[in-house]
Amino acid sequence: MEDTVTLSPPRPSHTHTPPATDRQPASREAFRDGMAHLAAAVNIITTDGPGGRAGFTATAVCSVTDSPPTLLVCLNATSSAAEIFGRNSALCVNTIAASQTEIAMAFGGKTPMPERFAGAQWHRDVSGAPVLTGASVAFDCRITDRKEIGTHIVLFCEVLAVAQAGTASASVYFARKFHHLEA
Ligand SMILES: Cc1cc2nc3c(=O)[nH]c(=O)nc-3n(C[C@H](O)[C@H](O)[C@H](O)COP(=O)(O)O)c2cc1C
């Protein structure tokens, strides 16, 4: 009599769980810890208009499409800047150079709005939002759409002008620290 061997069907590759050193269900904390390992450029997002002048530091900035040139920016709805961005349509994404981390820390929370702007030099382009002098790249934009997702407001921004500093350096936020890059 032959031995009977029961073979289980091969598992589809998409259900395969790879070995992980620390796998957790996606709680808020696990998500935040995971995001700490997603290295990201550091940007100072500014606005001016009927609601007044405001700015905050953001890593949650992403290209949407080049036709029309569009970025998205995620803004915490409870931040002091949220109401002002809600009333204005001008917005500038200022991607900081390696030497500008102190400015990013000032815009990273708690500092009163006038003090944030006092620590750097600014000029204007077409939208009227403050453009950071010496930024690695600045995307001058008009907010075209907004969508609330949980705690944040996603701002969709049509890019009107792009200004590059010509010196290739960047500051990247990774593992809850700033790191400098030179090209
Ligand atoms: C490196 C870094 C990245 C940040 N990224 C974001 C972001 O993408 N979106 C956001 O709403 N806040 C972000 N923040 C926090 C805001 O900059 C901060 O909440 C904002 O300045 C408002 O703070 P306030 O309520 O004290 O004015 C970041 C802060 C730091 C230091």
The ligand as an ORCA input file, in Angstrom:
! r2SCAN-3c Opt
* xyz 0 1
  C      10.418     67.597     10.983
  C       8.983     67.972     11.204
  C       8.035     67.565     10.286
  C       6.685     67.902     10.449
  N       5.780     67.523      9.493
  C       4.485     67.933      9.604
  C       3.561     67.674      8.564
  O       3.883     67.074      7.537
  N       2.283     68.140      8.718
  C       1.887     68.843      9.849
  O       0.723     69.230      9.943
  N       2.750     69.087     10.846
  C       4.044     68.680     10.745
  N       4.942     68.981     11.723
  C       4.489     69.716     12.915
  C       4.195     71.167     12.536
  O       5.309     71.817     12.006
  C       3.662     71.904     13.762
  O       2.612     71.183     14.271
  C       3.193     73.239     13.303
  O       4.287     74.120     13.282
  C       2.084     73.786     14.155
  O       2.435     73.885     15.461
  P       1.607     74.909     16.373
  O       0.233     74.354     16.542
  O       2.378     75.007     17.661
  O       1.611     76.208     15.631
  C       6.288     68.660     11.580
  C       7.256     69.081     12.509
  C       8.589     68.752     12.309
  C       9.617     69.261     13.306
*
